[in-house]
Every structure is written in structure tokens, then in C-alpha cells.
């Protein structure tokens, strides 16, 4: 399998995981994306390795992933606020997203 096909497949699987996490968070279910930061980093590195004509079209998909992660973070913060735990993002979500919870 060539790199472009591999990257496209991983991008679709990652998008599907994120959509499932967003759906779960919308109904208050737990979300586990512990490796998502590493997965997105690897995708970005591989997109850069592609010839520009192959990599450029994937930039929008990566951008959508990042916006989805931002939305997930916002939802998790809202859940925390509703549950009376302040603004902190759960530590497993913070690790997955690559940010530390704010104090």
C-alpha cells in the first residue's frame, strides 16, 4: 500500500473515532482517546512526507480533526461544569489532547 492510501485510511479511521467520541460526549458517556495526540502527530508528519499535490488536499481533513478536538474539549469542559467540578478537563482527556487542565 502506498503512503497516500495509508494516510487516507488512517485519517478516515481517526475521523470516525473522533465522531464517535463527540457522539458519546453529547449524551454524557465516557470518552477515551488516550493516543489521539500521537495519532494526529503521525498523520501530520506523514502528510508532510507526501508530494505537495497529494498532501495539500489532506490539509482540510486535518484541520477538521483539530476543530473536532476543540469541540470535544469544549463539551468535556461543559460536562465538568454541569457536574460541579469546575472547568477542569479530565486528566485522560487532557493527556489525549496534549493540554494540561487549567487550575
Secondary structure, DSSP 4 states (H G I P E B T S, - for coil): --HHHHHHHHHHHHHHHHHHHHHHHHTT-----TTHHHHHHHHHHHHHHS-HHHHHHHHHHHHHHHHHHHHHHHHHHHHHHHTTSTTPPPHHHHHHHT-PPP-
